[in-house]
Amino acid sequence: MQLDDRFVRELPGDVDGAPRPRQVRGAAWSKVSPTPVAKPRLMVAVPEVAALLDLTTADLESPEMVEVLAGNRVLPGMQPYAACYGGHQFGHWAGQLGDGRAITLGEVINTRGERWEMQLKGAGRTPYSRTADGRAVMRSSVRELVCSEAMFHLGVPTTRALSLVATGEDVIRDVMYSGDPRPEPGAIVCRVAPSFLRFGNFEIFASRDEIDLLRALADHTIRTHFPQLMAPHLGAPSRETYGAWLAEVSRRTAEMVMHWMRVGFVHGVMNTDNMSILGLTIDYGPYGWLEGYDPSWTPNTTDAGGRRYRYGHQPNVAWWNLQRLARALVPLVGDDVAILERALMTYGETLEAREAEMIANKVGLRALDVGAAGDDVPLVQELYELLEAFETDMTIFFRRLADVPSDPGDATDAALVATIEDAFYGEPPEDHRHRVAEWLRRYAARVRVDGTSDVDRRAKMNAVNPKYVCRNYLAQVAIDDAEKGDPGKVLALLDVLRRPYDDQPGKDEYAMKRPEWARHRVGCSMLSCSS
């Protein structure tokens, strides 16, 4: 495993080394060591992620690596640190935030020349922990590990998860902030990404007028992670380079968000400190998956009043966050702010194109017809109105829609609706069934216009509409056993989620809609930021 410390080498840091809470100025990172734990036990190792680091599962299971993954040992060449950043939280500037419970061990350069940052989440206090303990509980750690890997296999840009280690220590948490703190088993996830840099890393230096540090971080980021934007003959990025960089960040962000919308993922806490500069899904906190289709749903208890981070609002929030990033980059372009304004336009252009493509793929059309001769917009709009009018499972509905014949002939309402019947939560009234049947007839007629065979259409739809997603209740069932020391259900869930688009014999229990017992259970519906 070839270790590197480019981030630490190239950028100024705070080398105090003490984890005491403080305001850190003039530094992109703070030197800090993980706090050792009592009885580390490797619960889960993810072989595909180990391979990214040129490691095997056997390597991870060795006593030495278990100690590393638990934060009890630092290998030669590792220079652990916590990053300094700020952020807008729920629309308001929050000042310095930083890695309060995440510690980067170092960067790995694999045999393919790829750079991967290894970061422990839950490894103890840092200068950015404020009044917290820097630890993580088993439930939040399982959720991060399982969902990040599920998202990767769904084709969604994301950070990855290498391992889950039980610490052998309890952590005190008030799960729903109800005044009832209790001990819970602690855990540490080792997460992996090319970088964990986020919008807030740049915002903090702009807010403090630390422009030299802002420029140094931007230049480091472009050289390291966006080298294609650098002119080979120039030594430093120009104003145009910064504009091209923001345009690329905008494009990647739009791509990521449209993937979220495609699979029904709700991030839950899209603060600017949770927005990856690489366009990756980052920081799996109070996230959730749509069960019944509801664009106003948010999984975050803290967001229950304003619903800022609800499913249907995610594209708008990403746009707002990009504007905050652009504002932070203004000092790098001086008077030529039009460069940044043009760059931001990339977001809307990408979003519009990807949304049309996403919807066409989900319903099995060659392309959405939005011309005067045959406008598909009303057909799509009515579909989403129907899904919202009566509680209908989004994942199951789109998977079943692929089985609706393009030529239903004189099929009755009952026969047509039977194809998608198990997507309903409860028994819909007869008038709703009739509306659904009428829509399915219009849909079939539209499919016939394309001339695509039912076999080809089904294959196309099933390639973008997953059968298996990381449903909240499935994760909670796995958490229940993991908290007792048994990772079996976590491993089984991970295995199913590796092939989310395939029909997997004997695995139908993982494709069922949410059971009633999970409708209001903590961890299956609303979650707190401690989740």
C-alpha positions in Angstrom: 0.0 0.0 0.0 1.7 3.2 -1.2 1.0 6.1 1.1 1.1 9.7 0.2 0.5 13.0 2.1 0.0 15.5 -0.7 -2.8 17.4 1.0 -0.7 17.9 4.1 2.5 18.7 2.1 1.0 21.3 -0.2 -1.3 23.2 2.2 -0.6 25.0 5.5 -1.8 23.3 8.6 -2.3 23.6 12.3 0.4 21.3 13.8 -0.7 21.8 17.5 -1.8 18.2 17.6 -4.2 18.6 20.6 -7.8 17.7 20.0 -9.2 20.6 22.2 -12.0 22.5 20.5 -10.8 25.8 19.1 -11.1 28.2 16.2 -8.4 27.2 13.6 -7.2 30.0 11.4 -4.7 30.1 8.6 -4.8 26.3 8.1 -6.5 23.8 5.8 -6.0 21.0 8.3 -5.2 20.2 11.9 -2.8 17.5 13.0 -4.7 15.1 15.2 -4.4 11.4 16.1 -7.3 8.9 16.4 -8.2 8.1 20.0 -7.6 4.4 20.7 -10.6 2.1 21.6 -10.8 -0.7 24.1 -11.7 -3.9 22.2 -11.7 -3.4 18.4 -13.4 -6.1 16.4 -13.7 -6.1 12.6 -17.4 -6.6 11.8 -17.4 -6.0 8.0 -14.7 -5.7 5.3 -15.7 -4.7 1.8 -13.5 -6.6 -0.7 -14.2 -4.3 -3.7 -13.1 -1.3 -1.8 -10.1 -3.1 -0.3 -9.1 -3.8 -3.9 -9.1 -0.1 -4.7 -6.3 0.2 -2.1 -4.4 -2.9 -3.4 -5.5 -4.8 -0.3 -7.4 -8.0 0.2 -10.0 -9.0 2.8 -7.2 -11.1 4.4 -5.1 -8.0 4.7 -7.9 -6.1 6.5 -8.5 -9.0 8.8 -4.9 -9.0 10.0 -4.4 -7.8 13.6 -2.3 -4.9 12.4 -4.9 -3.6 10.0 -7.7 -4.1 12.4 -5.8 -1.8 14.8 -5.4 0.8 12.0 -9.1 0.6 11.1 -10.0 1.1 14.7 -7.7 4.1 15.2 -5.4 2.3 17.6 -2.4 2.3 15.2 -0.9 4.6 12.6 1.2 3.1 9.9 4.5 4.7 8.8 3.8 7.3 6.2 0.3 8.2 7.5 -0.1 11.8 8.8 -3.6 11.9 10.4 -5.5 15.1 10.2 -8.9 16.7 10.4 -9.9 19.2 7.8 -11.0 22.8 8.4 -14.2 23.9 6.7 -17.4 26.0 7.3 -20.8 25.8 5.8 -24.3 27.0 5.4 -26.7 24.9 7.5 -30.4 25.1 6.7 -29.7 28.2 4.7 -27.7 30.1 7.4 -24.0 30.6 7.7 -22.7 28.5 10.6 -19.1 29.6 10.6 -16.3 27.0 11.4 -17.5 23.4 11.4 -14.7 21.0 10.3 -14.2 17.3 10.7 -15.6 16.9 14.2 -15.6 13.1 14.2 -13.7 12.2 11.0 -9.9 11.8 10.9 -8.1 11.2 7.6 -5.3 8.7 7.9 -3.7 9.5 4.6 -3.8 9.1 0.9 -3.2 5.8 -0.9 -1.9 5.7 -4.5 -2.8 2.3 -6.0 -1.1 0.4 -8.8 -3.4 2.1 -11.3 -2.2 5.5 -10.3 -5.5 6.4 -8.5 -5.5 8.4 -5.4 -7.8 7.4 -2.5 -8.2 9.1 0.8 -8.7 6.9 3.9 -10.8 8.5 6.6 -12.0 7.1 9.9 -15.5 8.3 11.0 -16.0 8.0 14.8 -12.3 7.9 15.7 -12.4 10.5 18.5 -12.2 14.2 19.2 -10.6 16.8 16.9 -10.3 20.6 17.2 -13.6 20.8 15.4 -15.6 18.5 17.7 -16.9 21.5 19.7 -18.7 19.9 22.7 -19.1 16.4 21.1 -17.0 13.3 21.7 -16.0 12.6 18.1 -17.4 9.1 18.3 -20.1 7.3 16.2 -22.6 4.7 17.2 -23.2 1.3 15.5 -26.5 2.3 13.9 -25.1 5.4 12.1 -22.0 3.5 11.1 -24.0 0.6 9.6 -26.2 3.0 7.7 -23.2 4.8 6.3 -21.5 1.7 5.2 -24.5 -0.1 3.7 -25.9 2.9 1.9 -22.6 4.2 0.4 -22.0 0.8 -1.1 -25.6 0.4 -2.2 -25.4 3.8 -4.0 -22.2 2.8 -5.8 -23.8 -0.3 -7.2 -26.8 1.7 -8.2 -24.5 3.8 -10.4 -24.8 6.9 -8.1 -21.6 9.0 -7.6 -20.6 8.4 -4.0 -17.9 7.9 -1.4 -17.2 4.3 -0.5 -16.9 2.3 2.7 -14.0 -0.1 3.4 -14.8 -1.4 6.9 -16.9 -1.4 10.0 -15.2 -1.9 13.3 -17.0 -2.3 16.7 -15.0 -0.4 19.3 -16.1 -2.4 22.4 -17.1 0.9 24.0 -20.5 2.5 24.6 -21.3 5.9 23.3 -24.0 8.1 25.0 -26.6 9.4 22.5 -30.1 11.0 22.7 -31.4 9.4 19.5 -34.4 11.7 18.9 -33.2 14.6 21.1 -36.0 13.8 23.5 -34.1 14.2 26.7 -33.5 10.5 27.1 -29.8 9.8 26.4 -28.7 6.2 26.5 -25.6 4.1 26.0 -25.2 2.5 22.6 -22.5 0.4 21.1 -19.8 2.4 19.4 -18.3 1.8 15.9 -15.9 3.2 13.4 -16.3 3.2 9.6 -13.3 3.6 7.3 -14.7 5.5 4.3 -12.8 6.0 1.1 -12.9 8.6 -1.7 -10.5 10.4 -4.0 -11.1 13.4 -1.7 -13.5 14.5 1.0 -13.2 18.2 0.1 -16.6 19.9 0.2 -18.0 23.4 -0.7 -17.5 24.5 2.9 -13.7 24.0 2.7 -13.6 27.0 0.3 -16.4 29.0 2.0 -14.5 29.2 5.3 -11.4 30.9 3.9 -13.5 33.3 1.8 -15.5 34.2 4.9 -12.3 35.0 6.8 -10.7 36.9 4.0 -7.9 34.3 3.9 -7.6 34.7 0.2 -4.1 33.3 -0.2 -5.2 30.1 1.5 -8.4 30.0 -0.6 -6.3 30.2 -3.7 -3.8 27.6 -2.5 -6.7 25.2 -1.8 -8.4 25.8 -5.1 -5.1 25.4 -7.0 -4.3 22.2 -5.1 -7.8 20.8 -5.8 -7.6 21.6 -9.5 -4.1 20.2 -10.0 -4.9 17.0 -8.0 -8.5 16.2 -8.9 -9.2 18.2 -12.1 -5.9 18.0 -14.0 -7.7 18.0 -17.3 -8.5 21.7 -16.7 -4.9 22.8 -16.5 -3.2 24.1 -19.6 0.1 22.0 -19.8 2.3 25.1 -20.5 0.9 27.2 -17.6 2.2 27.0 -14.0 -0.9 28.2 -12.2 -4.7 28.3 -12.9 -6.0 31.4 -14.5 -9.4 33.1 -14.0 -10.7 31.0 -16.9 -9.5 27.8 -15.2 -11.4 28.7 -12.1 -14.5 29.2 -14.2 -14.0 25.9 -16.0 -13.6 24.3 -12.6 -16.8 25.7 -11.2 -18.6 24.6 -14.4 -17.3 21.0 -14.0 -18.4 21.0 -10.3 -21.8 22.3 -11.4 -22.1 19.6 -14.0 -21.1 16.8 -11.6 -23.5 18.1 -8.9 -26.4 18.1 -11.4 -25.5 14.5 -12.5 -25.4 13.4 -8.8 -28.7 15.0 -7.9 -30.5 13.5 -10.9 -29.3 10.1 -9.9 -30.8 10.7 -6.4 -34.1 11.6 -8.0 -33.9 8.5 -10.3 -33.6 6.0 -7.4 -35.7 7.8 -4.8 -32.8 8.8 -2.4 -33.3 11.7 0.0 -30.0 13.1 1.4 -31.7 14.7 4.4 -29.1 17.3 5.2 -27.8 19.1 2.1 -25.8 21.8 3.9 -22.9 23.2 2.0 -20.5 21.4 4.3 -22.1 18.1 3.1 -21.7 18.9 -0.7 -18.6 17.2 -2.3 -16.5 19.3 -4.6 -16.1 16.1 -6.7 -19.9 15.7 -7.1 -20.0 12.6 -4.8 -22.8 11.7 -2.4 -21.1 12.4 1.0 -21.9 12.3 4.7 -24.7 9.7 5.1 -26.6 11.1 8.1 -30.4 11.3 8.3 -30.9 10.1 4.7 -33.9 8.1 3.6 -35.4 6.2 0.6 -38.8 7.1 -0.7 -41.2 4.3 0.1 -44.6 5.8 -0.9 -43.9 8.5 -3.6 -44.0 11.8 -1.8 -42.0 14.8 -3.1 -42.5 16.6 0.2 -40.9 13.9 2.3 -37.8 14.5 4.3 -36.2 11.9 6.7 -34.6 14.5 8.9 -36.4 15.4 12.2 -34.5 18.7 12.3 -36.0 19.5 8.9 -39.5 18.4 9.7 -40.9 22.0 10.0 -39.4 23.7 7.0 -38.8 20.6 4.8 -35.9 22.4 3.1 -34.3 19.1 2.2 -37.3 17.3 1.0 -37.0 14.9 -1.9 -38.6 17.2 -4.6 -36.6 20.2 -3.5 -33.1 18.6 -3.8 -32.3 20.0 -7.3 -33.1 23.6 -6.0 -31.0 23.2 -2.9 -28.1 22.0 -4.9 -28.4 25.1 -7.1 -28.5 27.3 -4.0 -25.4 25.6 -2.6 -23.5 26.1 -5.9 -24.3 29.8 -5.7 -22.7 29.9 -2.2 -19.6 28.1 -3.6 -19.5 30.6 -6.5 -19.6 33.5 -4.1 -16.7 32.0 -2.2 -14.7 31.9 -5.4 -15.2 35.5 -6.4 -11.9 36.6 -4.9 -10.1 34.3 -7.4 -11.6 36.0 -10.5 -11.7 39.6 -9.3 -13.9 41.9 -11.4 -14.6 39.2 -13.9 -17.5 37.6 -12.0 -19.2 36.8 -15.3 -16.9 33.9 -15.6 -18.5 32.3 -12.5 -22.0 33.3 -13.6 -21.5 31.5 -17.0 -20.1 28.5 -15.1 -23.1 28.2 -12.9 -25.3 28.0 -16.1 -23.9 24.5 -16.6 -25.9 23.2 -13.7 -29.3 24.1 -15.1 -28.3 22.9 -18.6 -27.1 19.6 -17.3 -30.1 19.2 -15.0 -32.6 19.8 -17.7 -30.9 17.4 -20.1 -30.4 14.6 -17.5 -34.0 15.0 -16.1 -35.5 14.4 -19.6 -33.2 11.5 -20.2 -33.8 10.0 -16.7 -37.6 10.1 -17.1 -37.5 8.7 -20.6 -35.4 5.8 -19.3 -37.6 5.2 -16.3 -40.7 4.8 -18.4 -39.0 3.0 -21.3 -39.3 5.7 -24.0 -36.6 6.4 -26.6 -36.8 10.1 -25.6 -39.3 12.5 -24.1 -41.3 14.2 -26.9 -41.9 17.8 -25.8 -42.7 19.2 -29.2 -46.1 20.6 -30.2 -47.0 17.5 -32.3 -46.8 15.0 -29.4 -46.1 16.4 -25.9 -45.2 13.7 -23.3 -45.2 16.2 -20.5 -48.9 15.8 -19.5 -48.5 12.0 -19.6 -45.5 12.2 -17.2 -47.2 14.8 -15.0 -50.3 12.7 -14.5 -48.2 9.7 -13.7 -46.5 11.5 -10.7 -49.9 12.9 -9.7 -51.3 9.4 -9.5 -48.3 8.2 -7.6 -48.8 10.9 -5.0 -52.6 10.7 -4.9 -52.6 7.3 -3.3 -49.6 5.9 -1.4 -47.7 4.0 -4.0 -44.2 2.5 -3.6 -41.9 4.3 -6.1 -39.4 1.5 -6.5 -41.9 -1.3 -7.0 -44.1 0.8 -9.3 -41.4 1.6 -11.9 -40.1 -2.0 -11.7 -43.6 -3.3 -12.4 -44.3 -0.8 -15.1 -41.8 -2.6 -17.3 -44.2 -5.6 -17.3 -47.2 -3.7 -18.7 -47.8 -4.9 -22.2 -47.5 -2.3 -25.0 -50.7 -3.8 -26.6 -53.1 -4.6 -23.7 -56.0 -5.1 -26.2 -59.3 -5.0 -24.5 -57.9 -5.8 -21.0 -60.2 -4.8 -18.2 -59.2 -2.1 -15.6 -58.6 -4.9 -13.1 -56.3 -6.8 -15.4 -54.2 -3.8 -16.2 -53.9 -2.6 -12.6 -53.0 -6.1 -11.5 -49.6 -5.6 -13.1 -48.6 -2.9 -10.7 -51.0 -3.9 -7.8 -48.3 -4.7 -5.2 -46.9 -1.2 -5.3 -50.0 0.1 -3.5 -49.9 0.6 0.3 -53.5 -0.4 1.2 -56.5 -0.7 -1.1 -57.0 2.2 -3.4 -60.6 3.4 -4.2 -62.2 2.3 -7.4 -62.0 5.7 -9.0 -58.2 5.8 -8.4 -57.9 2.3 -10.0 -59.8 3.5 -13.0 -57.5 6.5 -13.4 -54.5 4.3 -13.1 -55.9 1.9 -15.7 -56.7 4.8 -18.1 -53.2 6.1 -17.7 -51.7 2.7 -18.4 -53.7 2.5 -21.6 -52.3 5.9 -22.8 -48.9 4.8 -21.7 -49.1 1.6 -23.8 -50.3 3.6 -26.8 -47.3 6.0 -26.4 -44.9 3.0 -26.2 -46.3 1.6 -29.4 -45.4 4.9 -31.2 -41.7 4.2 -30.4 -42.0 0.7 -31.9 -39.7 -0.8 -29.2 -40.4 -4.4 -28.4 -41.6 -5.3 -24.9 -38.5 -7.4 -24.4 -36.2 -4.5 -25.2 -38.2 -2.0 -23.3 -38.2 -4.2 -20.2 -34.5 -4.6 -20.4 -34.0 -0.8 -20.7 -36.3 0.0 -17.8 -34.9 -2.7 -15.5 -31.4 -1.3 -16.1 -32.4 2.1 -14.5 -35.2 1.1 -12.1 -33.7 -1.0 -9.3 -35.5 -4.0 -7.8 -33.5 -3.6 -4.6 -32.7 -0.4 -2.7 -31.4 0.3 0.8 -34.8 0.6 2.3 -34.8 2.2 5.8 -36.4 -0.8 7.5 -33.9 -3.2 5.9 -31.0 -1.2 7.3 -32.7 -1.1 10.7 -33.2 -4.9 10.8 -29.5 -5.3 10.1 -28.6 -2.7 12.7 -30.7 -4.5 15.4 -28.4 -7.6 15.0 -25.2 -5.6 14.6 -25.8 -3.9 17.9 -25.9 -7.3 19.4 -22.5 -8.2 17.8 -23.9 -10.1 14.8 -23.0 -8.7 11.4 -24.8 -11.5 9.5 -27.7 -9.4 8.2 -25.4 -6.5 7.3 -23.4 -8.8 5.1 -26.5 -10.4 3.6 -27.9 -6.9 2.8 -24.7 -5.8 1.3 -24.6 -8.9 -0.9 -28.1 -8.3 -2.3 -27.4 -4.6 -2.9 -24.4 -5.5 -5.0 -26.8 -6.4 -7.9 -29.7 -4.0 -7.4 -31.0 -4.3 -11.0 -31.0 -8.1 -11.2 -33.7 -10.5 -10.3 -32.1 -12.6 -7.5 -33.9 -15.9 -6.8 -34.7 -16.3 -3.2 -34.2 -12.7 -2.3 -37.7 -11.3 -2.8 -37.9 -10.4 0.9 -35.4 -7.6 0.1 -37.7 -6.2 -2.6 -40.9 -5.9 -0.5 -42.5 -2.6 0.3 -42.2 -1.2 3.8 -44.2 -3.3 6.4 -46.6 -1.5 8.7 -44.5 -2.0 11.8 -41.8 0.2 10.2 -44.1 3.1 9.3 -43.4 5.1 12.4 -40.5 3.3 14.0 -37.3 5.3 14.7 -34.7 4.5 12.1 -37.3 3.4 9.6 -39.1 6.7 9.0 -37.8 9.9 10.6 -34.2 10.1 11.7 -32.1 12.6 13.6 -28.7 14.0 12.8 -27.3 11.5 15.3 -28.6 8.7 13.0 
